[in-house]
Amino acid sequence: MALQFSSSGHRPDCGSDSSHQEYPALPKTPADNPAAPAPHFVLGVDLDGVVADFAGGLKPIAAEWLGVPEQTLTDEISYGFSEWGLDAAGGYDSLHRFAVKERELFARLPPVAGAPAALRRLTTLPDIRIRIITHRLYIRWFHKEAIRQTTDWLEGHGIPYWDLCFMRDKAAVGADLYLEDSPDNIRSLRSGGHETIVVRNSTNRDSGPGAESWDEVEALVRSGCGLANRAQGVFVVR
């Protein structure tokens, strides 16, 4: 039998207990008490293509997989890497499995230039909480290893975070502002009314305004994401 609580602190009648028992009142939220401290500002940060240079790390492994010189693979890729001709060797899923299982891709990716240091600076702000949100549980029966590689990588590059979420649906996790590079995720987040900074790369140049570098990302998070105006609910990044 589920217990239900009312805002008065009483347990309502659940149908089997005729006695009336009073329970301690539930803690009040900031909405109930305007004098209470505001909740922390949650920055939802994607990993691949935002903090980790996924394309740059995958490229030498793709060249090995395809048996071609690395320099023959373009850096101007779209989401899915169709420009690399992966279908001739089993497609992207086969390459991804090989890269993660046999070459420890997630543990060996180079960071995007400036990302670790910018996140370390941002985490010193008193109100901010960094929530890593990534869809890396892509290979069945390999989740433990994917998680290990990810946490090793984050620790090894000194990247701070309060939460680490492995989720495809980024909005389901919850954040005040998202950093994202996937065109599909950008559209989904924005259509749901979620403030999103596009971290620019070759896969998302048609996704509206974005940040071309982590210097720009940091400046937007500091001045435009609402840290200063959070009490008024003002957010200016679109």
C-alpha positions in Angstrom: 0.0 0.0 0.0 1.4 3.4 -1.0 1.7 6.2 1.5 0.5 9.6 0.4 1.3 12.8 2.2 -0.6 16.1 2.2 1.0 19.5 2.5 -0.4 19.7 6.0 1.9 16.9 7.2 -0.9 14.4 7.7 -1.0 10.9 6.1 -4.4 10.7 4.4 -6.7 7.7 5.0 -5.3 4.8 2.9 -8.4 2.6 3.5 -7.1 0.2 6.2 -6.2 2.3 9.2 -9.1 4.0 10.9 -6.9 5.8 13.5 -5.8 9.3 12.8 -2.0 9.8 13.2 -0.1 13.0 12.6 3.2 13.0 10.9 5.9 15.7 10.8 5.4 18.3 8.2 7.3 17.9 5.0 10.2 20.3 4.4 9.2 23.5 2.6 10.6 24.2 -0.9 11.9 27.6 -2.0 8.6 28.1 -3.8 6.8 27.7 -0.4 9.3 30.0 1.3 10.6 33.0 -0.7 13.3 33.5 2.0 14.8 30.1 1.4 18.0 29.9 -0.7 17.4 29.4 -4.4 18.2 25.9 -5.8 21.5 25.4 -7.5 21.7 26.1 -11.3 22.2 22.8 -13.1 24.3 22.9 -16.3 23.6 19.8 -18.4 26.8 19.0 -20.3 27.0 16.5 -23.2 30.3 14.6 -23.5 31.0 13.5 -27.1 31.5 16.4 -29.4 31.2 18.9 -26.6 33.8 18.0 -24.0 35.4 14.9 -25.6 36.6 15.2 -29.2 34.8 12.1 -30.4 35.4 12.5 -34.1 39.1 13.2 -33.6 39.5 10.2 -31.4 37.5 7.9 -33.7 39.3 8.9 -36.9 42.5 6.9 -36.5 40.5 3.9 -35.4 38.3 4.3 -38.4 41.3 4.4 -40.7 42.6 1.2 -39.1 39.1 -0.4 -39.5 38.8 0.6 -43.1 42.5 -0.1 -44.0 43.1 3.4 -45.4 45.5 6.2 -44.5 44.1 8.5 -41.8 44.6 11.6 -43.9 42.1 10.3 -46.5 39.3 10.7 -44.0 37.8 14.1 -43.9 37.3 16.1 -40.8 34.2 17.7 -42.3 31.8 15.0 -41.1 28.0 14.9 -40.5 26.3 13.1 -37.7 26.8 9.4 -38.4 30.1 9.7 -40.3 28.7 8.8 -43.7 31.6 10.7 -45.4 34.0 8.0 -44.2 32.4 5.3 -46.3 31.8 3.0 -43.3 29.1 0.9 -45.0 31.9 -0.9 -47.0 33.1 -2.3 -43.7 29.9 -3.1 -41.8 28.6 0.4 -41.0 29.0 2.7 -38.1 27.7 0.3 -35.4 30.4 -2.2 -36.3 33.1 0.4 -36.0 31.7 1.8 -32.8 31.7 -1.6 -31.2 35.3 -2.3 -32.3 36.4 1.2 -31.1 34.9 0.9 -27.7 35.6 -2.8 -26.9 39.0 -3.3 -28.6 40.5 0.2 -28.5 39.0 1.7 -25.4 37.7 4.7 -27.3 35.9 6.3 -24.4 39.1 6.2 -22.2 41.4 7.5 -24.9 39.5 10.4 -26.5 41.3 13.8 -26.6 39.4 16.6 -24.9 37.9 19.4 -26.9 40.3 22.3 -26.7 39.7 24.4 -23.6 36.8 22.3 -22.3 38.4 20.8 -19.1 39.8 24.1 -17.9 36.6 26.0 -18.6 34.5 23.5 -16.7 37.0 23.7 -13.8 36.5 27.5 -13.8 32.7 27.3 -14.0 32.5 24.8 -11.1 34.0 27.5 -8.8 30.9 29.6 -9.2 28.9 29.2 -6.0 25.5 28.5 -7.7 26.4 26.1 -10.4 26.3 22.3 -10.6 27.7 20.4 -13.6 25.6 17.4 -14.7 27.2 15.3 -17.3 24.5 13.7 -19.6 25.7 11.2 -22.2 24.2 8.5 -24.3 27.1 6.1 -24.2 25.3 2.9 -23.2 25.1 2.1 -26.9 26.4 -1.4 -27.0 24.3 -4.2 -25.4 26.0 -6.2 -22.6 28.9 -3.7 -22.4 27.5 -1.0 -20.1 29.9 -1.7 -17.2 33.0 -1.2 -19.4 31.5 1.9 -21.1 30.9 3.4 -17.7 34.4 2.5 -16.4 36.0 4.1 -19.5 33.9 7.2 -19.1 34.7 7.8 -15.4 38.4 7.0 -15.9 38.5 9.6 -18.7 36.7 12.3 -16.6 39.0 11.7 -13.7 42.1 11.5 -15.9 41.4 14.9 -17.4 40.3 16.6 -14.2 36.8 17.3 -15.3 34.5 18.3 -12.4 30.9 17.1 -12.2 28.2 16.6 -9.5 26.2 14.0 -11.5 26.9 11.6 -14.3 23.8 10.5 -16.2 23.7 7.9 -19.0 20.6 8.9 -20.8 19.4 9.2 -24.4 16.6 11.6 -23.5 18.5 14.5 -22.2 15.4 16.5 -21.2 14.3 13.7 -18.9 17.3 14.3 -16.6 16.6 17.9 -16.0 18.9 20.9 -16.3 18.5 24.7 -16.4 20.8 25.0 -19.4 22.2 22.3 -21.8 25.4 22.2 -23.8 24.8 20.0 -26.8 26.1 19.3 -30.3 23.8 16.6 -31.7 21.3 18.2 -34.2 18.5 15.9 -33.1 19.1 16.6 -29.4 19.3 20.3 -30.1 15.9 20.3 -31.9 14.3 18.1 -29.2 15.5 20.2 -26.3 14.6 23.5 -27.9 11.2 22.3 -29.0 10.5 21.3 -25.4 11.4 24.8 -24.2 14.8 23.9 -22.8 17.6 26.5 -23.0 20.4 25.1 -25.1 23.8 26.3 -26.2 25.0 24.7 -29.5 28.6 23.7 -29.2 29.6 24.2 -32.8 31.2 21.6 -35.0 30.8 20.3 -38.6 27.7 18.3 -37.7 25.5 21.2 -36.5 26.3 24.3 -38.5 22.7 24.7 -39.5 21.4 24.4 -36.0 21.1 28.1 -35.3 23.4 30.4 -33.1 26.1 28.6 -31.2 29.5 28.8 -29.5 32.5 28.3 -31.7 34.9 27.7 -28.8 34.9 26.9 -25.1 35.8 30.6 -24.4 32.5 31.5 -26.0 30.7 28.7 -24.1 32.1 29.9 -20.8 31.1 33.5 -21.5 27.6 32.5 -22.4 27.2 30.3 -19.3 28.5 33.1 -17.1 26.6 36.1 -18.5 23.8 34.7 -20.6 22.4 31.6 -19.0 20.6 33.3 -16.1 22.9 32.9 -13.2 22.5 36.6 -12.5 18.8 36.7 -13.3 17.7 33.3 -12.1 15.4 34.7 -9.4 13.4 36.5 -12.2 13.4 33.4 -14.4 15.2 35.3 -17.1 17.2 33.2 -19.6 18.6 34.7 -22.8 20.4 31.9 -24.6 18.3 30.5 -27.4 
